[in-house]
């Protein structure tokens, strides 16, 4: 018998406010130098949809912050796992910008989002340690890697791992990339489980690239020159990120799959960060090519079409949708081998092989 880190409950919080591509038709999109695009918005939006796959995204209502979304997702995960909330040993909250109130230009991480979530959940156990994790979009995947380490060390038995973000509040409205970003939260309960059969987290790996890659995603000024110079927004070098991901993510996934002892034919699903449909498809295609194979149909579920890119929330939300039978054509059964993978600001890459 051995101890494994097993996901026993999932939950997600999908904001009710829907922002469709057509809602950007009257937006003013500018180049980096502040000049207007030659094409009108209908052409810009159509090309955006072809590349990213995004047709609509979700935004938090004005009264909700990232910690609120996180608490909702956490409550669902706790209920789904059927555990007493005061038996939770750790709360790990992955995010990037903290609580950003509607209309604010400042992120609030005092106290930490994890402490806010613990308070909102009404957890009274002082031995339940709550902390935040900043690791770019791969934050939630890194959170479950942390959980694995604490469980295997014997320091924890029940861990709540959450990914939450309100990216809609840190975007430059004059940057066409603002259409990518969305809000949401996903959560899981990971428990130490004794088993004679391999299950739960089997293998994992992470990498950080900090040469020129460091600034592929960054905080920068608005493309509209008369907007306050002391206000910053999320910015990215999209083409560089695309090339970086294709050159590095497939190899990282192969490393952890090979370390797991499973074959490529054993993999039933790949839950990859919902960043860009074309990029994700290219990553999976190149990953299978490393094994001189082709990706099976349905191997990569996608939620980006309706939910957009909610950063750390995309993978746990996708997992919750599948396990809750909310994603038509996709299911995960007991014994299935799944890969979680992500890439994002840092630049960071990580992946986990998990057996249900």
N, C-alpha and C positions, 0 to 999 in steps of 0.2 A: 504493500500500500504506500502511496505517496500523496503529498499535498499539492493540489493544483489551484490555480487562480481562475475561478469560474464566474461568468456573468449569470446572475440569477434573476435579475430584474432590469427592465429598460423603461424609459419614459422620454417624452419629447414635449416641447412647447412651441407650437407654430403660431406666430402672430396672426391676428384676424385681418389685418389690413393688407389688401392685395394691390400691388403696384404693377400694372401691365406695361408692356413695351409701348403701347399706344399712348400711355400717359406721358411719355417723354417727347411726344411729337412737337410740342411747343417749347421745348428746352433750347437753351443757347449753348451749343457745344463749341469749344475753342481748341486750337492747337496749343502746344506748350508755350509758344511765344505770344499768345493772346489773339492771334488772327483767326477769323472764322474759317470753317471748312468750305470747300468748293461745292460739295454735295449737300443737298437738303437733308433734313432729318429722316425722311422716309427711307432714303438710300442708306444712311448711317445705321439706322435701327435694323433694317433688313440684313445688312452685312453682319451686324452684331449678333443677330439671331442665328445666322448660318454658322458662325464660328463657335459661339458659346453654347448654343442650344437653349438659351434662356428665353422664355416667352413671358414669364411673370416672376415676381419675387414677393416676399412677405416683409412688411415693416411693422415694428412694434407700435402700439397705440401710444399716444403722447404720455400717458400716465405710467407706462411700463419702462423699467430699466433692465439691463442685462441680468442683474441679480434677481429680479422678479421672474423673468423667464426661466432662469436657472432653478429657482425654488419650485416652480410649477412642474418642470421636468423631473426634478428630484423627488417630489411627492409621488409622482406616478411610478417612478422606478422603485421606490421603497414599498409602495403598495403591491406592485407587481412581484417583487421578491418575497413579500410576506414576512418581513422582518420588523422588529421593534426599532424605531429610529434611534433610540438611546443605546442600541447595541453597535452603532456605527463607530468604528475606531478612527477613521480619517475621512475628511471631505477635501477632495482635490478639485479645484475649479480652474479650468483652462479658459483664458480669454486673452485679449490683446489691448483693450482700451478702457477696461473698467466700466463703471456706470457713467454713461454720458446722457445727462438729462436733455430732453427735447429743447432745442434752442440754445444749448450750452456749447462752449468750445473747449471745455475742460473735462477730462476724465477723472472720476472719483474712485480711488482705490484705498481710501482711508475711512473705515477699516477695510480690510481685504474683502473681495466678493465672497470668498469662502466663509468668512466670519459673518457676513450679512446673511448668507444662505442658512448657516447654522441657526442664526437668530430667527429667521423667518420660519424655519421648520420647527422651532420650539424644542430643539435638542438641548437638554440640561446637563448631559454627561460632560464634565470638564475634561475627561480623558479623551474625548473625541477631538482630535487635532484638525484644524481647518487652515488650509493654505492655498494660495493662488499659484498658477503655473503659466509663465509666459514663454511660448515656444512657437509663435506664429500659428499658421493654420494647422500644423501637426500637433497642436497642444493637447487635444483630447487623447489621441493615440499615445502621446508621451505620458499622459496621465495614467493610462492603464499599464504602461511599462513600469511606472513608479509603483503602482498597486502590486504588480507582480513581485517587485523587489521587496516590498514591505511584508507581503504575505509569506514569501519564501524565507525571509529572515526570521519569521515568527513574531514580528512586531505588531501585526494587525491581522484580524480575521474577517472584518467587514469594512469595505471601503466604497465610498460614493464618489464616482468620477463624473464630472460635468463639463460640458463644453458650451459656452454661451457667448453671444455677441450681438451688438446692435450697430452694425457697420453703416447703416443708413444715416447715422448721425456724425460720421467722420468723413463723409465723401464731399468732394468738390462738385457742385452741381453743373459746373462748366466743363467738366472732364467727362468724356463719353464713357470712360471706364467705370463711372459711378453707377452705370446700369447693371454692372455685374453683382454688386454687393447687396446683401440681405441680412435679416435678423432672425434669430431663433436660438433654441437651446435643446441639447440632448443629454441624457444622463443614464448611467448604469450603476447597479450594485454589483461589486465583485467580492466573492466570498471564498475563503479558504475551504477547499473541499477535498476530503480524503477519498481516494479511488485507486483501484487496482488497474484500471484502464487509463490510458492517456486521455486527458480532456482539458479544456480551458486553454490558457495561454501556453503554447508549446515552445515557441522561439520568437525572438524579437531582435531588432537592431535599429540604430539611429545614427545619423551623421549630421555634422554642421560644417558648412562651407563659408569661410569668412575672408576670402580674398576679394575680388571684385564683386562676387555674388552678394556680399553683405548689403549692398544698396540697391538690389533689384526691386525691393519693396521698401518704401521709405515714407516719411512725413514731409510734405512739401507745400508750397504756397499755391493758392488758387491760380488757374489759368487766366482769370479775369484780373487785369492789372490794378484795378481800383478797389479790389477787395482788401481788407486789412492785412498788412504784411505780417502781423504777429499771430495770424490764425493759420494753422496747418491742417492738411488733409491727407488721407491715405493716397499714395501714388505708387505706380509700378511701371517697370520696363517690361511690358508684356511679351515682346518677342524674345528677350533674353531669358525670361522665366520659362517660356515654352521650350526653348532649346536646352536650358539647364535641366528641366524636368525629364525630357526625352533622353538625355545623355546619362542621367544619374539614377532616376527612380527605378527603372527596370532592373538595373544591376543590384540595387539595394534589396529589392524584392526577391531576386534570385538568391542572394546570400542567405536571407532568413529562411526561405523555403528549403534550400539545401541543408541548412542547419537543423531543420525540423525532422528530417528523415522521411518526409513525404515526397511523393512525386508530383509533377505538374498535373498529371491525370487525376490526382486525388483532390485537387482544388475544385470546390463546387461554386464558390462565389468570391469575387474580389470587391470589397467595399473601399473605394478610393475617394479621397477628398474631392468634393464636387466643385471644382475650380473652373473648368472649361471643358465642354463636351468633346471638342476635337482633340484637345490635349490629352484628356483621359483615354480616349479611344486609341490614340497613337502610343501612349504609354503601355497599355495592355497588349497591343499588337506587337510592340517591340519586346515586351516581357516574354511572350510566348515564342517569339522568334529565337530567343536565347536558348530555348529547348527544342528548336527546329520543329515547332508545332504551331497550330493556329488556335486562336481563342475560340472556345465553344460559344455558340449563340446563348445569350442570356447570362453570361458569366459576370457581367458588370452592370448591376442595377444603377439607375440614374434618377435622381430627384431634382436635379438642377433646373429642369425645364419649368417646373412650377414654383420651386422654392428659392432659386438663385444660389449664390455663394454666401453662406453664413459662417464661413471660416471654420473655427473649431467645432461648430455644431453639426457640420454636414455628415460626418461619418456616424456619430451616435444616433442622429435623427434617422438616417437611412436604415441603420440596424433596427431601431425601434419600429419603423414602418414595416419592415419585412416580418419581424417576429410577431407583430400585431395584426398581420394579414391585411395591411393597408396598401400594399403594393402589388397590384395585379400582375400575375405572371412570374412572381418571385416568391420563393419560400426557402427556409433553412430548416433542415431536419436533424434529428439527433445523429451524431456520428459524422456530420458534414465538416469538412476542413475549409476554413475561410481565411482570406488574407485581408487585414486592414492596412491601408497605406495612405501616406499623406506627404505633401511637400508645401513649403511656404516660407515666409519671411525668416531670415536668419543668415543664409538660406539653410533651412533644415529639412531633412528627409527622415522618415521612420516607417517601419512596417512591423506587423505582428502576424504570426501564424496562430490561428485559434481553432480548436476542435470542439464542436458542440456535442 
